[in-house]
């Protein structure tokens, strides 16, 4: 069953991206999924968005390490690439790139992920810290074509003040 994000947010998708029900596309832990057709070697680039409440004492690097550990438990070897702290003191973030093999339609396929962890405060209760996980997954041959669109998507994520 699809998860929810613990604080209200808003965002918009770049042109060409289509939302998809998380459960139907095999991403039950995501609160939101978007696909960018066409598929390449049977894999469609996608964005997943999820979030979790975390204490102020939990560093983003620990959250990112936990995500790597979960990936390793499901796919095996995960190669961590560049990891970088981003954002500001008020809204820290972390990015990391990973590469991992998956089995798709009975054959091995490399997938690249660009994972972004964004710290956000609940606008109705500033004591609640949420870490959003925005992840772009793609085959290596499509990555350069979709990373700019993912960055555009990231720039639209903000707290939903209307709630």
HELIX and SHEET records of a PDB file:
HELIX    1   1 UNK A   22  UNK A   25  5                                   4    
HELIX    2   2 UNK A   60  UNK A   75  1                                  16    
HELIX    3   3 UNK A  140  UNK A  155  1                                  16    
SHEET    1   A 2 UNK A   9  UNK A  10  0                                        
SHEET    2   A 2 UNK A 158  UNK A 159 -1                                        
SHEET    1   B 7 UNK A  18  UNK A  20  0                                        
SHEET    2   B 7 UNK A  32  UNK A  40 -1                                        
SHEET    3   B 7 UNK A  43  UNK A  53 -1                                        
SHEET    4   B 7 UNK A 125  UNK A 138 -1                                        
SHEET    5   B 7 UNK A 107  UNK A 122 -1                                        
SHEET    6   B 7 UNK A  92  UNK A 104 -1                                        
SHEET    7   B 7 UNK A  78  UNK A  87 -1                                        
END                                                                             
